[in-house]
Amino acid sequence: MVQAPQIKEHMEVLGSDGQHVGTVDHMEGSDKIKLTKNDAPDGKHHLISLSLVDHVDAHVHLNKSAKDVQAQWQAAA
C-alpha cells in the first residue's frame, strides 16, 4: 500500500495509460492529493484520492486512466 509520505510536492501524476493527470501541490490530509491548478483545464486545484495510487517512483502512478481520473476528481474549495 502506498504511504502518503512517499508523495512529494511537484511530482508528476500519471494515469494508468501513462497520460499526464497533473502535478502534486501537496497532500490534503492523509488520504487526498491536491494537484496544482497550473495544468488543470479549468485553472482550479483538484483533489484525488490516495486510493487511486498504484505505485510511486519518480512519478505518482494511478490505477485508472487519466480520462477516468479527471471525470472523478473533486474541485478543491
N, C-alpha and C positions, 0 to 999 in steps of 0.2 A: 504494500500500500504506500502511496506517495504521502510524504510528510510535508506540511506547509513550509517549514524552514528550507526545504530544497528549492523553493521557488523564490527567485530574486528579482528585484527591480530591473527593468529593461530587457528581460528575457523575451525572446520571440515565442509566440504561442502558435502552434501549427495544428491543423485538423488532421484526422486520420488519413486524409487524402494528400497530405503534405502541403496544403494551401495555407497561406498566412491568415490567421484569425485576428491577431492583434499583438500588442506589446504589453507586458506586465507593468502596471503602475505600482501596485503594491497588493499585499494580502489584506482583505477586508474581513476582519475577524479570523477565525481559524478554518473556515470552510468555503470562502469565496475569493476568487481572484478578480481584482479590479484592473481593467485594461485602460490604457491611455486613451484619451479622446482624439489624439492627433491622427490616428489612422482609421478611425471609425467613420463610416459613410455619413452619419448624421452629426458628427462632431461632438458626441457625448461619451462620457465614461460608460462602460458596460461591465456587468458582473457575470462571471461564470462559476459554476460550482466546482469545487475541488474534486468531486466525484467523477467529473468528466476527464480528469487527467489519467492517461495511460501510464506514462513514464516521463522522467525528467533527465535530460543530459545537458547539452549546451542550450537546448530549447525545451519548452514545455509541449509535450505531445499529447493530444487529446484522443479519446476513443470514439469520436464522432467526426464526420466531415465538417469542414469549415462552414458550408452552407447550412447544415443542420444546427450547428452551434449558434450561428448568427440568427437563426429563426427562433431559438430558445433563450438567448441571453436576455438579461434584465438591464434596463437603463438604470444607472445609479442616480440616486437623488442628489 
